[in-house]
């Protein structure tokens, strides 16, 4: 069960980081810096939670 949760959080972290980069690279996107910041912080938070779950498993 925990392994599936860890992998799910890791996948969401990667997708959030990719979304942040895609939004930042759009030249005419309103609030792109703010949106990038929110998504990249979310990616780091999800990555941190995935690491905590992985450490608990071992």
C-alpha positions as CSV (number, residue, x, y, z in Angstrom):
1,X,0.0,0.0,0.0
2,X,2.7,2.5,1.0
3,X,4.8,1.7,-2.1
4,X,1.8,2.6,-4.3
5,X,1.3,5.9,-2.4
6,X,5.0,6.7,-2.7
7,X,5.0,6.1,-6.5
8,X,1.8,8.1,-6.9
9,X,3.2,11.1,-5.1
10,X,6.4,10.8,-7.1
11,X,4.5,10.8,-10.4
12,X,2.4,13.8,-9.3
13,X,5.6,15.6,-8.4
14,X,7.1,15.1,-11.8
15,X,3.9,16.2,-13.6
16,X,3.7,19.3,-11.4
17,X,7.3,20.2,-12.3
18,X,6.7,19.6,-16.0
19,X,3.5,21.8,-15.9
20,X,5.4,24.6,-14.1
21,X,8.1,24.5,-16.8
22,X,5.5,24.5,-19.6
23,X,3.7,27.4,-18.2
24,X,6.9,29.4,-17.6
25,X,7.9,28.9,-21.2
26,X,4.7,30.4,-22.6
27,X,5.6,34.0,-23.5
28,X,2.1,35.5,-23.3
29,X,0.7,33.6,-20.3
30,X,-0.7,36.0,-17.6
31,X,0.7,35.5,-14.1
32,X,3.2,33.0,-15.5
33,X,5.8,33.6,-12.7
34,X,3.2,33.2,-10.0
35,X,1.8,30.1,-11.6
36,X,5.3,28.7,-12.0
37,X,6.1,29.3,-8.4
38,X,3.0,27.7,-7.1
39,X,3.4,24.6,-9.3
40,X,7.1,24.1,-8.6
41,X,6.6,24.5,-4.8
42,X,3.9,21.9,-5.1
43,X,6.3,19.6,-7.0
44,X,8.9,19.9,-4.2
45,X,6.3,19.3,-1.5
46,X,5.1,16.1,-3.2
47,X,8.6,15.0,-3.7
48,X,9.4,15.6,0.0
49,X,6.3,13.6,1.0
50,X,7.2,10.7,-1.4
51,X,10.7,10.6,0.2
52,X,9.2,10.5,3.7
53,X,7.0,7.6,2.7
54,X,10.0,5.8,1.1
55,X,12.1,6.3,4.2
56,X,9.3,4.9,6.4
57,X,9.2,1.7,4.2
58,X,12.9,0.9,4.7
